[in-house]
Amino acid sequence: AKEAMRRCLKGLNKNDSFQIIRFSESAFSLGKAPIQATAENVRRGLRFVNDLKSGGGTMMIKGIEKALQMPHDDEKLKIISFMTDGYIGNEMEILKCIHKNRQQARVFSFGVGSSVNRYLIENMARVGRGAAAFVGLNSDAGEAVDQFYERAAKPALMDIKVDFGTVQVTDVYPKLMPDLFVGRPVIITGKFHGELPRRIKVSGRTGGKKVEFWIPVAQNKDALKHEGIRYVWARKKIADMNFAYANDASQAQLSKLVDFSIDNSVLCKYTAFLGVDSSYRTKGDRGVSVNVGVPVPDGVSYDTTVK
């Protein structure tokens, strides 16, 4: 994670500004506001990163709140990049905080190592309209960071809207349209009634200007009958339903999510495919609890993480 941060700092342009926030049980930063990416300030940032020590818990919510509330220049795009090599819980609280306080910022998440919470990392980027990336312990972190932030720094189209014309289109997901980045296509799914449109209109912002253009629609009706399409759509809808449950953790929302998952044979966080073996029966009136050892993930310190 520290190597990834160093690469990011060294890749800043002189017109950029930055701030670094460390989080564990609490959060503290290099300063109270973003600072200009001068050579001296970048060196300050590198020293700050080099002095970071791992340890304690991973209370990510503290760092998120501090980053989202930090002042910024309205003339610049605010990019918040979260890097972690730890497993983080309280996903719902974190996602709700990002949704409530993001405003015009873009959130990018970066997981390093073998024990990161992939569900959280991916959904932080989705809610924050950014992108997510993961680096394994044996991967080249520098190369991955360079590729990731080369794309993040150059959004091709932001605040995307799609106009389907006179065609009746329903159940389009994701409802929160992500930005388009170079090398990362935007995929949306939905249902339509009637004939396929010949073209659709896509609009958005690029380089601070509003643009719109027409895209021809492939008229391959046989492809629409492919069995896998409905599963792709169902996964997109479940991702949105997960977010709805994060904002309204009611039994009604949970029931909708679970029922949809079962009806469409697509897993969600609260369902699982189980094989039940009925040929054996536990002796006695009740089961027996047995403590089972769980291996510590590769690259994780037992002393600092488990104890």
C-alpha positions, 0 to 999 in steps of 0.5 A: 500500500505504501509503494502504491501511495509513493507512485501516486505522489510521484505521478502528480502534476504541478497543477494538482493538489493533494492530501494524505489521510491515515486511518486506524482507530482514528484518522489523522492527515498531513494537513487540514486542506489539500496542498499544491503538488510542488516538489517540496510538498511532494517530498513532504508527502513521501516522508509522511508515507515512509513514516507510516506504521501499520497496527491497530484496527481498521476504522475506515469510516473515520478516514472516509468522513475526513476525506469527504469533508475536506475543503477543495477547489471547485475548479478542480475535480475532487478525486478521493482514493482509498488504499487499504491492505486490511479486511474492513467491516461495517460496509453499510455504514461506509457506503451510506457515508459515501453516498450522502457526502460525495457531492461531485467527488469521485471515489477510487478504491485500491485493495492490496494483499490477500485479505481485502474486503472485495465487496466493499472495495468494489461497491465504494467505487460504484457508489463513488462513481469511480473505479476499483483495482486489486493488487496481490502480494506477488503482483507488481504494485507499481505497474498496477498503480500506474495503469489504474491512475493513468485511467483515473486521471483521464475520464473520457465522459462524466455525468453520462445520460442515455436517451432511448428515444421513443422505445419503452425502456424499463428496469435500467441498471445501474441507476447511478451511471458510472463515468467512462474511463479509458480502457473501462467500458460502461455497461448498462442493462435493462428491458425494452418493449417493441422494436430495437431502436436504430440508435441511442443518444448519449450525453455527458461532460468531457473537458468541462464541456457538455457533449452529446452524440448518437450511437448505432444499435446492433440489430442482432435479435438472436443475441437478445435470446441468449440465456446469460443476458438475464443473469447479467441484468439480475447481477446489476439489479442486485448491486443496486438493491444492495445499495438500497438496503444500505440506505434503508436496512429494513426487513422489507428491503432485505426480503425483496433482495433475498426473494429476487436473488432466489427467484433469479438464481443469482447469489447476493450477500444474504443467500447461498447455494447449499447442498443438503446431505440428509443421509446422516443425522447428529446423535442426540437432541442437539448438535455439538459446537466444535472450535475450528481453526481458521488460517490467517490470510497470506501476508497478514500478521497474526499478532497485529490482526488476530490478537 
